[in-house]
């Protein structure tokens, strides 16, 4: 079944109304530099790619435990749904939740590991990995 342009627009509008969370997609423009004089790291420069409405949901069955040094660490994947016109997002960008009914999500940084692209999508979907600590 093919959607008309009007039907696709209505679907995009309806789905945008379900995006209850908000956040930013940022790109790390340069790696953090180490200052040997004082033993500190400079903050990495970040460029904002997207800021606005979203829906953040854990991907069922994606939880896994990995070893980080001597410690077991749990990582999981999330689907982050954005409006269809959220553009310019790439793999390795960073998703940061800024507003959510789940306050434990707020401030969480996740690495984008996949982005869907399609002219007939009603939303833009990101798959993110919660492995940034």
Buried (B, 14 or more C-beta within 10 A) or exposed (E): EEEEEEEBEEBBEEBBEEBEBBBBBBBEEEEEEEEEEEEEEEEEEBEEBBBBBBBBEEEEEBEEEEEEEEEEEEBBBBBBBBBBEBEEBEEEBBBBBBEBEEEEBBEBBBBBBEBEEEEEBBBBBBBBBBBEE
